């Protein structure tokens, strides 16, 4: 999976969750924690993909 595909997939999930959460304001602590986990997962997936690209010699 390319970095673009990874980013699109994870951001789609994050946006879907954010849309669901907007209907139930104010956010609970568990919802805020889940949003933090999603953001961390997105950052980690992008970093992993970038690392793989570097190891492969910068293939795009």
Secondary structure, DSSP 8 states (H G I E B T S, - for coil): --HHHHHHHHHHHHHHHHHHHHTT-S--HHHHHHHHHHHHHHHHHHHHHHHHHHHTTS--
